[in-house]
Amino acid sequence: MLTFRDCLGLSDLTEDEVQVIAEHEQIPDIVAAELGSGLVHSDDGISRIKAYMRDCIEHARLMGDFGRADALYSVYRDFEAAHPTSPPG
């Protein structure tokens, strides 16, 4: 039986990144690790994960939870640094 830590290790994502996916999709962390693993290895998955992160940042701001928004933005910046999107062309 695989544990969350096993799935996290196979996902190529950090725990914080998986938690953002779980929050956005309203699914358990272990399911988010599996979903995130599929996304991070697909053609448009990186862009989708970034969109999830931006949605969560915006939601936190709209709710007035600026500390959470800042924390999520930090996760987004780290993810962007690890997975830069190339400009079209």
C-alpha positions as a Python dict, from the first residue, in 0.01 Angstrom:
ca = {
    (1, 'M'): (0, 0, 0),
    (2, 'L'): (136, 340, -96),
    (3, 'T'): (142, 618, 160),
    (4, 'F'): (100, 988, 94),
    (5, 'R'): (478, 1027, 126),
    (6, 'D'): (529, 757, -140),
    (7, 'C'): (289, 932, -376),
    (8, 'L'): (448, 1268, -304),
    (9, 'G'): (790, 1130, -385),
    (10, 'L'): (664, 996, -717),
    (11, 'S'): (482, 1317, -811),
    (12, 'D'): (781, 1547, -880),
    (13, 'L'): (597, 1812, -678),
    (14, 'T'): (648, 1960, -333),
    (15, 'E'): (402, 1901, -53),
    (16, 'D'): (293, 2266, -75),
    (17, 'E'): (228, 2232, -449),
    (18, 'V'): (21, 1920, -392),
    (19, 'Q'): (-175, 2098, -119),
    (20, 'V'): (-261, 2382, -358),
    (21, 'I'): (-390, 2130, -612),
    (22, 'A'): (-592, 1961, -336),
    (23, 'E'): (-736, 2295, -226),
    (24, 'H'): (-822, 2402, -579),
    (25, 'E'): (-982, 2073, -679),
    (26, 'Q'): (-1127, 2004, -333),
    (27, 'I'): (-979, 1656, -320),
    (28, 'P'): (-765, 1471, -65),
    (29, 'D'): (-390, 1533, -74),
    (30, 'I'): (-310, 1179, -187),
    (31, 'V'): (-544, 1215, -486),
    (32, 'A'): (-394, 1559, -559),
    (33, 'A'): (-47, 1402, -564),
    (34, 'E'): (-163, 1156, -830),
    (35, 'L'): (-341, 1426, -1031),
    (36, 'G'): (-43, 1660, -1000),
    (37, 'S'): (196, 1390, -1113),
    (38, 'G'): (-8, 1340, -1427),
    (39, 'L'): (-31, 1713, -1488),
    (40, 'V'): (336, 1790, -1433),
    (41, 'H'): (425, 1527, -1694),
    (42, 'S'): (168, 1634, -1955),
    (43, 'D'): (194, 1892, -2232),
    (44, 'D'): (-35, 2154, -2079),
    (45, 'G'): (-19, 2037, -1717),
    (46, 'I'): (234, 2293, -1594),
    (47, 'S'): (11, 2574, -1720),
    (48, 'R'): (-291, 2415, -1552),
    (49, 'I'): (-112, 2384, -1218),
    (50, 'K'): (-7, 2749, -1242),
    (51, 'A'): (-368, 2844, -1315),
    (52, 'Y'): (-482, 2648, -1008),
    (53, 'M'): (-228, 2838, -801),
    (54, 'R'): (-335, 3176, -937),
    (55, 'D'): (-701, 3088, -869),
    (56, 'C'): (-619, 2999, -508),
    (57, 'I'): (-418, 3320, -463),
    (58, 'E'): (-705, 3527, -599),
    (59, 'H'): (-959, 3346, -380),
    (60, 'A'): (-749, 3409, -69),
    (61, 'R'): (-724, 3779, -160),
    (62, 'L'): (-1098, 3805, -219),
    (63, 'M'): (-1157, 3647, 121),
    (64, 'G'): (-923, 3903, 279),
    (65, 'D'): (-672, 3635, 381),
    (66, 'F'): (-364, 3821, 265),
    (67, 'G'): (-126, 3607, 469),
    (68, 'R'): (-254, 3297, 292),
    (69, 'A'): (-236, 3477, -44),
    (70, 'D'): (128, 3566, 24),
    (71, 'A'): (209, 3206, 121),
    (72, 'L'): (41, 3077, -194),
    (73, 'Y'): (227, 3331, -406),
    (74, 'S'): (554, 3204, -260),
    (75, 'V'): (458, 2850, -366),
    (76, 'Y'): (371, 2984, -711),
    (77, 'R'): (707, 3164, -746),
    (78, 'D'): (898, 2850, -646),
    (79, 'F'): (695, 2640, -891),
    (80, 'E'): (751, 2895, -1168),
    (81, 'A'): (1125, 2887, -1101),
    (82, 'A'): (1129, 2507, -1121),
    (83, 'H'): (896, 2493, -1422),
    (84, 'P'): (935, 2807, -1633),
    (85, 'T'): (702, 2838, -1925),
    (86, 'S'): (868, 2931, -2247),
    (87, 'P'): (728, 3226, -2439),
    (88, 'P'): (542, 3142, -2760),
    (89, 'G'): (740, 3162, -3076),
}
